[in-house]
Amino acid sequence: MSETPIALVTGVSRTAGIAAAVCRALSRDGWDVVGSGYRPYDASMPWGSRAQDPVELAEELRAGGGRASWVEVDLAVPHAAAELFDSAETLGPVRALVNCAAHSTRGGLRECRPDEFDRHMAVNARAALLLSAEFARRFRDPTGSGRIVNFLSGPPLVGEIAYAASKGALEWITFSAAGELAGQGITVNAVNPGPNDTGWMDEETADSVRHWSPMGRIGTPDDVAGLVTFLCSDAARWITGQVLTCDGGWERLV
């Protein structure tokens, strides 16, 4: 069994996203990485034609000297959590779980369909809960080295009410899981990345974000990845039950 810590990162469906940046940062920090994603979702989005194959990311990390793999899984399926951990543990026991996967479609209060609301909750909230529970059941290290990092978005998210509801649920899952798992030596925190340039912004949106940003630019996946790497490190062993905003001052100063 390898002594190198292993991280499981969800939402790695394209190499330009935050989850891919997290995988690279963890790999540079000495972690072996298992990424998961669901390519049909990205193919349906505006950036679908520009999405890069995430299998390339695993190859990139292996070329850098680390162990890495990628698994395709639809997190809306309840049994996906156990299957994903079974696959990840072919490398060894998982020490960090980063729930970066997100389902996001437009739709306000009047337009939100029941099926779309349910899928947002299933992928963004329920899957993170089930993955966290699976992680806790399998975690055996008594030294306080377990890490869970979730991804949130700041409210109110007008026109994306299902997405907003799912992220609100995940925030409270974070707090409750942190309380339950502290005695097991597992920290649970969440990150709010603010507006981040992962390929979803059109030119008008990008210009607006750049104009209003207190620091005069748009956030990048690498800005957030460094924070996640810290939260997964031993230096963050005394931080749990927190939401950390990494947005260049967007939430507080705009």
N, C-alpha and C positions, 0 to 999 in steps of 0.2 A: 504493500500500500504506500502510495506517495505521501510524503510529509508536506508537499506543497499544498497550500490551501486552495480549495475549489469553490468557485462562485457560479451560481446559476442566475442568468440574466434573461428575463423575458422581453418580448417586444423587439427582438433583433430581426426585423424583416427587410431592412435595407441598410446599406453600409454608411449612409450619410446621417442617420438618426442619432438620437441621444443614447439609445441602448448600445449601438455599435461603438460610440465614443467611450462609454462606460467599460465595455469589454476591452478595448485597447488600453485604457488607463489601468484597469486591474491587472492586465497581462504585464504591463510595464512595471507594475508594483510587485510582481512575483506570484500572481495568482494563476492557476489553471482555470479556464473559462468554458462553460457550456452555455451557449446561447439558444434561445428558442424564438420562433416567429411563425407568422402565418401569411404566406405570400399572396393568397387570394384577396386578402384585405387590401394590401398595398396596390395590387393590380386594379382594384376598383376605385382608387383615389386619384385626384388630379395629377399627382406626381408619378402615377403608375408606370408611364412610359419611360421615366427616368430612373426608376428604382434599380439598384444594382443587386445582384444575387448575393444573399448573405452567406452562402457557402464560401464565397471568396474571402469573407472576413475570417472564418476559421482557418483557411489556408494561410492567410496573412499572419495570423497569430502564431501558427505552428512554424512558419518560416522564421519568425523572430525568436524561436527557441522554446516557446511554451507549448503546453498541451491545450488543445481547443477542439470543440466539436459544435455542431449546430443541428437542432432537431426541429422539424416542422410539426406544429400542434395547434389545434383550435382550442383556445382556452375557454370557450363557451361550453365545452363538453365537460361535465362534472368529473369524469374519471381521468381527465388530462393531467391533473396534478400528480397523481400516483405514477402514471406512465412517464411523465417528464422526469421525476426524481429517479425512477428506475433507470432511465437512460443516462442521466447525469452521473449516477453513482457507479457507472462502469469505470469512471476515472478515480473514484474514491468518495468518501463522505463529504457532503456539501457543508461548507462553513458560512457561506453568505448567500442570501437570496435577494435579488434586486428585481422588484416588480415594476418593470418599465412599460409593459404592454398597455396599449390603450386603443379602444374603439371610439371613434369620434366622427359623427356626422352632424350636419346642420339640422336644425329643427327647433322652433320655439314652442311656447306653450300651446298655441293653436294648431301647430302642424305635427307635433310629436305623436308617432304611431305606437301602439302598445308593443309590437314586435321589436321596434327599434329601441324603445325604453328598456325592454327586457334584455336585449343583447348588450347594451351599454352596461347595465348592472351586472350581467353575467361575466363579461370580459374584464371590466375595470374594477369591480368590487368583489364579486363572489370568487373569481379566480384567484385574486390576491389573498383572500381569506383562506381558501382551500390549499393554496401553495404554502402559505405560512403555517397552517396546521400540519401539513405533511412534513414540512421542514422541522417543526418542533417535535413531532413524533419520532423522527429519525435521528435527531441531534443527540450525540452522546458525549460531547466534549465538556467536562465540568469546569473548564478554566475561564469561562465567561467570554468565549471567542465567537459566539454566534451572532450573526448580523442579518437584519432584515431592513431593507430600504424600499419604501414605496414612493410613487410619484403622484403628486397632486397638481391642481390648477387653481389659481385664485378666482374667487367669485367676482361679479355675478354671472359671467359668461352668457350674456344675452344672446338669444337665438340658438343656444346649444343646451337646452334645459335637461335633456337626458344625460348628456356628458357631465353637466354640472352636478346633477343629483348623484351620479355614480362616484364622482370624485369627493363629494361631501361624505358619502357613505364610507369611502376608503379612509378619509381622515379619522373618522371615529373608530374604524377598525384598527387603525394604527395605534390610537391611544389605548384602546381596550387590550389589544394584543401585547403592547408594551407592559401593561400592568400584569397580565397573566404570565408572561415569559421571563420577566426579570429574574425570578428565582432560579430559572433554568440556565441563566448565563447568556441569554439572548437579548440583544438590544433591538428595538424596533423604532425606526424614525422615518420621516417623510421629507421629500424635497419638492419645493415648488419652483420650477425653472423660469416662470414668466414667459414672455414672448421669446421664442427661440427659433433660430434660423435652421430648420431641418428640411426645408424644401417646400413647405406648404404655403408660404406667403407669396402673393402676387406682388407686382412692383409697387402698386399703390399702397398696399398694407405695409410693405417693407419701408417705404419712404415715411409713412406715418409713424411707425414704431421708432425709426431712427430719429425722427424730428422730436418726438416726445420723450425719448429715453434720457434720463438725467446724465448718463455717461456718453450720449451721442452716438451710440451704436446698438446693433441688435445682438442679443445673446447668442452664443454658439454652443453646440453640444459639448465641446471641450471645457467650457466654463463650468458646466454642471458636473461633468465626469470627475473632475478633481475633487469636488465635494463628496461625491459618492465614494470615491476611493478612500478619502479620509474617514467617512462614517464606517467603512468596513475595516479600518485599521485598528490596531491595539490602542492607538492614541485616543480613539473615540469610545473607549470601553465604559466611560462614566456618563455617556450621553444616550438617553433613551426617552421615548414618548414625546419627541419634539418634531415640529414642522420647521424646517430651515428653508428660508426663501433665498434663492440665488438668481436675482434678476436685475442686477445693476441699479437697484433703487426704484424699480418700476412701481412696485406695489405701494411703497410708503411716500415716495417723493413726487410722483406725477399728479 
